[in-house]
Amino acid sequence: MVCFPLIFLLTIADSHYIAIGMTTLQIQRRIAQLQQQLLALGRLHPGSISEQYNICGTPGCHCKAPKNPRKHGPYYQLSYTWRGKSSSRFLRAEQVETMREKVANYKRLRELVQEWVELAVALERAEREQAK
Ligand SMILES: [Zn+2]
């Protein structure tokens, strides 16, 4: 594996560095970092959490008061689609914080994987350019 410093590459030929300005060594190091970050991800779950306020059927309840109605809630709902199937369920209040972390970890997973794939494609291109 040939890994020239970027400055050197810039002086030889434009074709020897990739669009994002990283050397093949820098790309490989960044991929290794991403792999470590992926390993360190905790529990995860796809989806998003929404807050809902509801009206009940009890006559005279404050949720339907003509003046300043106070709806019931918040109720927290987790919604997600996985393998084409949509799902949604309510969370107990004490589950919300943990689920927020899982949802954030899933989002992070997607970001890390996307960057890894982008770098993988860029690395291939950089190596092809260097082989010329
Ligand atoms: Zn009510």
Backbone and ligand atoms as CSV (ligand in chain L), in Angstrom:
chain,resi,resn,atom,element,x,y,z
A,1,MET,N,N,0.839,-1.197,0.000
A,1,MET,CA,C,0.000,0.000,0.000
A,1,MET,C,C,0.867,1.237,0.000
A,2,VAL,N,N,0.716,2.070,-1.005
A,2,VAL,CA,C,1.469,3.319,-1.101
A,2,VAL,C,C,0.651,4.437,-0.475
A,3,CYS,N,N,1.245,5.150,0.486
A,3,CYS,CA,C,0.514,6.217,1.160
A,3,CYS,C,C,1.349,7.487,1.192
A,4,PHE,N,N,1.242,8.262,0.144
A,4,PHE,CA,C,1.979,9.522,0.090
A,4,PHE,C,C,1.309,10.561,0.969
A,5,PRO,N,N,2.100,11.458,1.531
A,5,PRO,CA,C,1.473,12.599,2.211
A,5,PRO,C,C,0.724,13.440,1.180
A,6,LEU,N,N,-0.325,14.079,1.637
A,6,LEU,CA,C,-1.193,14.845,0.735
A,6,LEU,C,C,-0.427,15.930,-0.017
A,7,ILE,N,N,0.415,16.661,0.687
A,7,ILE,CA,C,1.176,17.760,0.072
A,7,ILE,C,C,1.981,17.238,-1.123
A,8,PHE,N,N,2.650,16.107,-0.904
A,8,PHE,CA,C,3.433,15.483,-1.965
A,8,PHE,C,C,2.549,15.148,-3.160
A,9,LEU,N,N,1.388,14.557,-2.854
A,9,LEU,CA,C,0.462,14.171,-3.912
A,9,LEU,C,C,0.026,15.382,-4.737
A,10,LEU,N,N,-0.219,16.480,-4.038
A,10,LEU,CA,C,-0.679,17.680,-4.735
A,10,LEU,C,C,0.372,18.169,-5.717
A,11,THR,N,N,1.645,17.944,-5.387
A,11,THR,CA,C,2.705,18.416,-6.274
A,11,THR,C,C,2.900,17.469,-7.461
A,12,ILE,N,N,2.553,16.184,-7.289
A,12,ILE,CA,C,2.743,15.279,-8.428
A,12,ILE,C,C,1.616,15.412,-9.451
A,13,ALA,N,N,0.428,15.153,-8.977
A,13,ALA,CA,C,-0.681,15.170,-9.919
A,13,ALA,C,C,-1.991,15.247,-9.169
A,14,ASP,N,N,-2.916,15.999,-9.717
A,14,ASP,CA,C,-4.227,16.148,-9.088
A,14,ASP,C,C,-4.943,14.815,-8.945
A,15,SER,N,N,-4.657,13.925,-9.881
A,15,SER,CA,C,-5.370,12.649,-9.877
A,15,SER,C,C,-4.947,11.745,-8.717
A,16,HIS,N,N,-3.901,12.145,-7.983
A,16,HIS,CA,C,-3.422,11.288,-6.895
A,16,HIS,C,C,-4.035,11.593,-5.538
A,17,TYR,N,N,-4.962,12.484,-5.506
A,17,TYR,CA,C,-5.702,12.649,-4.249
A,17,TYR,C,C,-7.182,12.668,-4.553
A,18,ILE,N,N,-7.959,12.289,-3.548
A,18,ILE,CA,C,-9.390,12.164,-3.789
A,18,ILE,C,C,-10.096,13.470,-3.477
A,19,ALA,N,N,-11.336,13.558,-3.894
A,19,ALA,CA,C,-12.108,14.798,-3.821
A,19,ALA,C,C,-12.121,15.386,-2.409
A,20,ILE,N,N,-12.197,14.537,-1.387
A,20,ILE,CA,C,-12.291,15.071,-0.037
A,20,ILE,C,C,-10.910,15.392,0.531
A,21,GLY,N,N,-9.871,15.247,-0.258
A,21,GLY,CA,C,-8.551,15.700,0.151
A,21,GLY,C,C,-7.864,14.818,1.170
A,22,MET,N,N,-8.149,13.527,1.186
A,22,MET,CA,C,-7.504,12.623,2.127
A,22,MET,C,C,-6.607,11.638,1.374
A,23,THR,N,N,-5.491,11.305,2.012
A,23,THR,CA,C,-4.639,10.273,1.436
A,23,THR,C,C,-5.247,8.909,1.731
A,24,THR,N,N,-4.748,7.887,1.043
A,24,THR,CA,C,-5.269,6.538,1.301
A,24,THR,C,C,-5.024,6.143,2.766
A,25,LEU,N,N,-3.888,6.577,3.306
A,25,LEU,CA,C,-3.599,6.267,4.718
A,25,LEU,C,C,-4.598,6.958,5.637
A,26,GLN,N,N,-4.892,8.218,5.347
A,26,GLN,CA,C,-5.884,8.955,6.150
A,26,GLN,C,C,-7.257,8.304,6.061
A,27,ILE,N,N,-7.600,7.854,4.873
A,27,ILE,CA,C,-8.897,7.181,4.704
A,27,ILE,C,C,-8.943,5.907,5.539
A,28,GLN,N,N,-7.864,5.138,5.481
A,28,GLN,CA,C,-7.842,3.879,6.233
A,28,GLN,C,C,-7.886,4.125,7.739
A,29,ARG,N,N,-7.214,5.174,8.175
A,29,ARG,CA,C,-7.247,5.504,9.610
A,29,ARG,C,C,-8.646,5.923,10.042
A,30,ARG,N,N,-9.303,6.698,9.190
A,30,ARG,CA,C,-10.659,7.151,9.519
A,30,ARG,C,C,-11.611,5.942,9.555
A,31,ILE,N,N,-11.443,5.010,8.623
A,31,ILE,CA,C,-12.290,3.801,8.630
A,31,ILE,C,C,-12.062,3.024,9.923
A,32,ALA,N,N,-10.795,2.917,10.357
A,32,ALA,CA,C,-10.496,2.203,11.606
A,32,ALA,C,C,-11.167,2.884,12.798
A,33,GLN,N,N,-11.173,4.234,12.784
A,33,GLN,CA,C,-11.869,4.989,13.844
A,33,GLN,C,C,-13.358,4.679,13.848
A,34,LEU,N,N,-13.939,4.683,12.650
A,34,LEU,CA,C,-15.381,4.410,12.530
A,34,LEU,C,C,-15.696,3.019,13.066
A,35,GLN,N,N,-14.812,2.054,12.768
A,35,GLN,CA,C,-15.027,0.682,13.240
A,35,GLN,C,C,-15.013,0.631,14.767
A,36,GLN,N,N,-14.089,1.398,15.372
A,36,GLN,CA,C,-14.047,1.445,16.835
A,36,GLN,C,C,-15.319,2.071,17.401
A,37,GLN,N,N,-15.775,3.140,16.742
A,37,GLN,CA,C,-17.007,3.801,17.211
A,37,GLN,C,C,-18.218,2.890,17.069
A,38,LEU,N,N,-18.218,2.082,16.012
A,38,LEU,CA,C,-19.317,1.120,15.832
A,38,LEU,C,C,-19.302,0.081,16.946
A,39,LEU,N,N,-18.104,-0.392,17.280
A,39,LEU,CA,C,-17.977,-1.385,18.352
A,39,LEU,C,C,-18.460,-0.827,19.689
A,40,ALA,N,N,-18.250,0.473,19.873
A,40,ALA,CA,C,-18.570,1.091,21.164
A,40,ALA,C,C,-20.052,1.481,21.285
A,41,LEU,N,N,-20.804,1.354,20.187
A,41,LEU,CA,C,-22.226,1.707,20.250
A,41,LEU,C,C,-22.940,0.803,21.238
A,42,GLY,N,N,-23.815,1.389,22.014
A,42,GLY,CA,C,-24.588,0.590,22.967
A,42,GLY,C,C,-25.851,0.034,22.328
A,43,ARG,N,N,-26.838,-0.215,23.149
A,43,ARG,CA,C,-28.122,-0.736,22.665
A,43,ARG,C,C,-28.718,0.244,21.674
A,44,LEU,N,N,-29.407,-0.278,20.693
A,44,LEU,CA,C,-29.994,0.613,19.712
A,44,LEU,C,C,-31.374,0.136,19.291
A,45,HIS,N,N,-32.120,1.067,18.711
A,45,HIS,CA,C,-33.446,0.745,18.205
A,45,HIS,C,C,-33.817,1.753,17.125
A,46,PRO,N,N,-34.367,1.271,16.011
A,46,PRO,CA,C,-34.803,2.222,14.983
A,46,PRO,C,C,-36.072,2.944,15.422
A,47,GLY,N,N,-36.308,4.091,14.832
A,47,GLY,CA,C,-37.580,4.757,15.050
A,47,GLY,C,C,-37.463,6.147,15.616
A,48,SER,N,N,-38.609,6.663,16.005
A,48,SER,CA,C,-38.661,7.979,16.621
A,48,SER,C,C,-39.723,7.954,17.722
A,49,ILE,N,N,-39.546,8.857,18.674
A,49,ILE,CA,C,-40.458,8.921,19.814
A,49,ILE,C,C,-41.269,10.200,19.711
A,50,SER,N,N,-42.583,10.046,19.781
A,50,SER,CA,C,-43.447,11.233,19.733
A,50,SER,C,C,-44.244,11.349,21.032
A,51,GLU,N,N,-44.670,12.576,21.302
A,51,GLU,CA,C,-45.478,12.854,22.492
A,51,GLU,C,C,-46.913,13.052,22.061
A,52,GLN,N,N,-47.823,12.469,22.809
A,52,GLN,CA,C,-49.232,12.628,22.461
A,52,GLN,C,C,-50.038,13.055,23.670
A,53,TYR,N,N,-51.091,13.829,23.384
A,53,TYR,CA,C,-52.040,14.255,24.419
A,53,TYR,C,C,-53.422,13.837,23.962
A,54,ASN,N,N,-54.148,13.172,24.845
A,54,ASN,CA,C,-55.437,12.592,24.444
A,54,ASN,C,C,-56.626,13.160,25.214
A,55,ILE,N,N,-57.778,12.927,24.617
A,55,ILE,CA,C,-59.063,13.258,25.244
A,55,ILE,C,C,-59.731,11.937,25.610
A,56,CYS,N,N,-60.321,11.863,26.803
A,56,CYS,CA,C,-60.958,10.610,27.221
A,56,CYS,C,C,-62.474,10.688,27.056
A,57,GLY,N,N,-63.174,9.657,27.466
A,57,GLY,CA,C,-64.622,9.610,27.303
A,57,GLY,C,C,-65.395,9.960,28.566
A,58,THR,N,N,-64.693,10.301,29.636
A,58,THR,CA,C,-65.379,10.601,30.900
A,58,THR,C,C,-66.103,11.948,30.816
A,59,PRO,N,N,-67.432,11.918,31.061
A,59,PRO,CA,C,-68.166,13.200,30.994
A,59,PRO,C,C,-67.649,14.182,32.040
A,60,GLY,N,N,-67.511,15.422,31.645
A,60,GLY,CA,C,-67.087,16.477,32.572
A,60,GLY,C,C,-65.606,16.475,32.898
A,61,CYS,N,N,-64.822,15.618,32.230
A,61,CYS,CA,C,-63.373,15.556,32.504
A,61,CYS,C,C,-62.691,16.857,32.055
A,62,HIS,N,N,-61.640,17.213,32.751
A,62,HIS,CA,C,-60.924,18.463,32.426
A,62,HIS,C,C,-60.345,18.456,31.004
A,63,CYS,N,N,-60.212,17.248,30.417
A,63,CYS,CA,C,-59.619,17.186,29.069
A,63,CYS,C,C,-60.557,17.765,28.010
A,64,LYS,N,N,-61.859,17.904,28.371
A,64,LYS,CA,C,-62.817,18.445,27.397
A,64,LYS,C,C,-63.442,19.749,27.888
A,65,ALA,N,N,-62.854,20.325,28.909
A,65,ALA,CA,C,-63.399,21.574,29.447
A,65,ALA,C,C,-63.478,22.617,28.346
A,66,PRO,N,N,-64.610,23.361,28.273
A,66,PRO,CA,C,-64.754,24.376,27.213
A,66,PRO,C,C,-63.689,25.461,27.328
A,67,LYS,N,N,-63.325,25.783,28.597
A,67,LYS,CA,C,-62.258,26.769,28.780
A,67,LYS,C,C,-61.010,26.054,29.296
A,68,ASN,N,N,-59.864,26.368,28.710
A,68,ASN,CA,C,-58.569,25.797,29.117
A,68,ASN,C,C,-58.590,24.273,29.336
A,69,PRO,N,N,-59.005,23.532,28.313
A,69,PRO,CA,C,-59.003,22.078,28.473
A,69,PRO,C,C,-57.575,21.563,28.684
A,70,ARG,N,N,-57.438,20.625,29.628
A,70,ARG,CA,C,-56.120,20.011,29.840
A,70,ARG,C,C,-56.210,18.556,29.412
A,71,LYS,N,N,-55.632,18.265,28.273
A,71,LYS,CA,C,-55.668,16.897,27.740
A,71,LYS,C,C,-54.788,15.985,28.579
A,72,HIS,N,N,-55.060,14.683,28.480
A,72,HIS,CA,C,-54.262,13.686,29.205
A,72,HIS,C,C,-52.931,13.455,28.481
A,73,GLY,N,N,-51.898,13.340,29.254
A,73,GLY,CA,C,-50.586,13.082,28.663
A,73,GLY,C,C,-49.501,13.842,29.382
A,74,PRO,N,N,-48.298,13.884,28.868
A,74,PRO,CA,C,-47.981,13.290,27.569
A,74,PRO,C,C,-47.880,11.761,27.618
A,75,TYR,N,N,-48.272,11.145,26.506
A,75,TYR,CA,C,-48.014,9.724,26.282
A,75,TYR,C,C,-46.921,9.637,25.233
A,76,TYR,N,N,-46.013,8.727,25.442
A,76,TYR,CA,C,-44.861,8.619,24.536
A,76,TYR,C,C,-45.027,7.395,23.651
A,77,GLN,N,N,-44.878,7.649,22.359
A,77,GLN,CA,C,-45.083,6.575,21.398
A,77,GLN,C,C,-43.832,6.383,20.558
A,78,LEU,N,N,-43.395,5.147,20.480
A,78,LEU,CA,C,-42.260,4.781,19.629
A,78,LEU,C,C,-42.813,4.244,18.311
A,79,SER,N,N,-42.372,4.839,17.203
A,79,SER,CA,C,-42.823,4.388,15.887
A,79,SER,C,C,-41.618,4.082,15.022
A,80,TYR,N,N,-41.699,2.992,14.289
A,80,TYR,CA,C,-40.589,2.669,13.386
A,80,TYR,C,C,-41.061,1.732,12.286
A,81,THR,N,N,-40.276,1.700,11.229
A,81,THR,CA,C,-40.520,0.784,10.127
A,81,THR,C,C,-39.279,-0.070,9.955
A,82,TRP,N,N,-39.459,-1.369,9.948
A,82,TRP,CA,C,-38.336,-2.274,9.778
A,82,TRP,C,C,-38.746,-3.393,8.840
A,83,ARG,N,N,-37.926,-3.623,7.819
A,83,ARG,CA,C,-38.234,-4.606,6.783
A,83,ARG,C,C,-39.620,-4.383,6.196
A,84,GLY,N,N,-39.908,-3.104,5.969
A,84,GLY,CA,C,-41.153,-2.745,5.309
A,84,GLY,C,C,-42.381,-2.788,6.198
A,85,LYS,N,N,-42.195,-3.156,7.455
A,85,LYS,CA,C,-43.350,-3.272,8.349
A,85,LYS,C,C,-43.322,-2.147,9.382
A,86,SER,N,N,-44.414,-1.386,9.425
A,86,SER,CA,C,-44.502,-0.281,10.383
A,86,SER,C,C,-45.012,-0.789,11.719
A,87,SER,N,N,-44.469,-0.216,12.767
A,87,SER,CA,C,-44.805,-0.632,14.119
A,87,SER,C,C,-44.887,0.586,15.006
A,88,SER,N,N,-45.683,0.496,16.007
A,88,SER,CA,C,-45.782,1.615,16.925
A,88,SER,C,C,-46.331,1.108,18.259
A,89,ARG,N,N,-45.751,1.611,19.338
A,89,ARG,CA,C,-46.259,1.212,20.654
A,89,ARG,C,C,-45.972,2.308,21.669
A,90,PHE,N,N,-46.755,2.290,22.728
A,90,PHE,CA,C,-46.572,3.290,23.763
A,90,PHE,C,C,-45.460,2.868,24.712
A,91,LEU,N,N,-44.771,3.857,25.249
A,91,LEU,CA,C,-43.692,3.622,26.213
A,91,LEU,C,C,-44.152,4.111,27.577
A,92,ARG,N,N,-43.763,3.380,28.605
A,92,ARG,CA,C,-43.995,3.908,29.948
A,92,ARG,C,C,-43.015,5.060,30.171
A,93,ALA,N,N,-43.420,6.011,31.016
A,93,ALA,CA,C,-42.611,7.214,31.242
A,93,ALA,C,C,-41.169,6.851,31.603
A,94,GLU,N,N,-41.000,5.812,32.403
A,94,GLU,CA,C,-39.646,5.448,32.849
A,94,GLU,C,C,-38.828,4.767,31.749
A,95,GLN,N,N,-39.467,4.430,30.633
A,95,GLN,CA,C,-38.736,3.804,29.518
A,95,GLN,C,C,-38.243,4.837,28.506
A,96,VAL,N,N,-38.763,6.061,28.613
A,96,VAL,CA,C,-38.549,7.034,27.544
A,96,VAL,C,C,-37.076,7.414,27.389
A,97,GLU,N,N,-36.418,7.698,28.525
A,97,GLU,CA,C,-35.035,8.176,28.435
A,97,GLU,C,C,-34.127,7.115,27.812
A,98,THR,N,N,-34.265,5.861,28.259
A,98,THR,CA,C,-33.457,4.768,27.709
A,98,THR,C,C,-33.744,4.576,26.222
A,99,MET,N,N,-35.024,4.681,25.851
A,99,MET,CA,C,-35.361,4.494,24.431
A,99,MET,C,C,-34.827,5.645,23.593
A,100,ARG,N,N,-34.801,6.860,24.155
A,100,ARG,CA,C,-34.200,7.985,23.426
A,100,ARG,C,C,-32.736,7.685,23.105
A,101,GLU,N,N,-32.033,7.096,24.062
A,101,GLU,CA,C,-30.624,6.751,23.836
A,101,GLU,C,C,-30.495,5.674,22.762
A,102,LYS,N,N,-31.362,4.670,22.806
A,102,LYS,CA,C,-31.321,3.606,21.796
A,102,LYS,C,C,-31.600,4.156,20.397
A,103,VAL,N,N,-32.565,5.048,20.310
A,103,VAL,CA,C,-32.916,5.645,19.022
A,103,VAL,C,C,-31.753,6.507,18.513
A,104,ALA,N,N,-31.116,7.236,19.441
A,104,ALA,CA,C,-29.954,8.062,19.064
A,104,ALA,C,C,-28.800,7.165,18.598
A,105,ASN,N,N,-28.600,6.031,19.258
A,105,ASN,CA,C,-27.539,5.105,18.854
A,105,ASN,C,C,-27.800,4.521,17.469
A,106,TYR,N,N,-29.064,4.270,17.183
A,106,TYR,CA,C,-29.388,3.739,15.860
A,106,TYR,C,C,-29.074,4.780,14.777
A,107,LYS,N,N,-29.431,6.028,15.075
A,107,LYS,CA,C,-29.140,7.121,14.143
A,107,LYS,C,C,-27.625,7.218,13.934
A,108,ARG,N,N,-26.874,7.096,15.017
A,108,ARG,CA,C,-25.416,7.152,14.958
A,108,ARG,C,C,-24.873,5.991,14.114
A,109,LEU,N,N,-25.441,4.809,14.321
A,109,LEU,CA,C,-25.044,3.640,13.523
A,109,LEU,C,C,-25.183,3.933,12.038
A,110,ARG,N,N,-26.317,4.508,11.658
A,110,ARG,CA,C,-26.562,4.793,10.248
A,110,ARG,C,C,-25.545,5.807,9.716
A,111,GLU,N,N,-25.227,6.821,10.539
A,111,GLU,CA,C,-24.254,7.833,10.111
A,111,GLU,C,C,-22.864,7.218,9.935
A,112,LEU,N,N,-22.475,6.374,10.899
A,112,LEU,CA,C,-21.144,5.752,10.843
A,112,LEU,C,C,-21.029,4.836,9.632
A,113,VAL,N,N,-22.076,4.044,9.386
A,113,VAL,CA,C,-22.046,3.116,8.254
A,113,VAL,C,C,-21.990,3.897,6.946
A,114,GLN,N,N,-22.764,4.975,6.886
A,114,GLN,CA,C,-22.771,5.772,5.661
A,114,GLN,C,C,-21.378,6.354,5.386
A,115,GLU,N,N,-20.733,6.871,6.442
A,115,GLU,CA,C,-19.396,7.439,6.237
A,115,GLU,C,C,-18.404,6.348,5.835
A,116,TRP,N,N,-18.527,5.163,6.452
A,116,TRP,CA,C,-17.637,4.050,6.125
A,116,TRP,C,C,-17.764,3.684,4.636
A,117,VAL,N,N,-19.012,3.593,4.168
A,117,VAL,CA,C,-19.233,3.220,2.770
A,117,VAL,C,C,-18.671,4.293,1.843
A,118,GLU,N,N,-18.897,5.564,2.204
A,118,GLU,CA,C,-18.360,6.649,1.377
A,118,GLU,C,C,-16.843,6.569,1.300
A,119,LEU,N,N,-16.208,6.301,2.441
A,119,LEU,CA,C,-14.748,6.201,2.481
A,119,LEU,C,C,-14.258,4.965,1.735
A,120,ALA,N,N,-15.016,3.878,1.824
A,120,ALA,CA,C,-14.641,2.652,1.115
A,120,ALA,C,C,-14.602,2.899,-0.394
A,121,VAL,N,N,-15.614,3.619,-0.881
A,121,VAL,CA,C,-15.669,3.942,-2.308
A,121,VAL,C,C,-14.516,4.884,-2.664
A,122,ALA,N,N,-14.268,5.880,-1.807
A,122,ALA,CA,C,-13.187,6.843,-2.050
A,122,ALA,C,C,-11.828,6.151,-2.029
A,123,LEU,N,N,-11.670,5.172,-1.129
A,123,LEU,CA,C,-10.400,4.436,-1.028
A,123,LEU,C,C,-10.128,3.645,-2.309
A,124,GLU,N,N,-11.158,2.998,-2.800
A,124,GLU,CA,C,-11.010,2.247,-4.056
A,124,GLU,C,C,-10.558,3.175,-5.181
A,125,ARG,N,N,-11.217,4.343,-5.234
A,125,ARG,CA,C,-10.898,5.300,-6.297
A,125,ARG,C,C,-9.459,5.796,-6.157
A,126,ALA,N,N,-9.060,6.105,-4.908
A,126,ALA,CA,C,-7.707,6.607,-4.664
A,126,ALA,C,C,-6.668,5.550,-5.034
A,127,GLU,N,N,-6.964,4.293,-4.706
A,127,GLU,CA,C,-6.014,3.215,-5.027
A,127,GLU,C,C,-5.899,3.005,-6.538
A,128,ARG,N,N,-7.029,3.101,-7.238
A,128,ARG,CA,C,-6.988,2.971,-8.699
A,128,ARG,C,C,-6.163,4.095,-9.304
A,129,GLU,N,N,-6.336,5.307,-8.764
A,129,GLU,CA,C,-5.586,6.451,-9.272
A,129,GLU,C,C,-4.087,6.265,-9.040
A,130,GLN,N,N,-3.733,5.723,-7.860
A,130,GLN,CA,C,-2.320,5.543,-7.542
A,130,GLN,C,C,-1.678,4.451,-8.398
A,131,ALA,N,N,-2.480,3.473,-8.833
A,131,ALA,CA,C,-1.967,2.354,-9.617
A,131,ALA,C,C,-1.672,2.751,-11.053
A,132,LYS,N,N,-2.196,3.905,-11.470
A,132,LYS,CA,C,-1.987,4.343,-12.864
A,132,LYS,C,C,-0.540,4.720,-13.126
L,1,ZN,ZN,ZN,-60.266,13.153,30.292
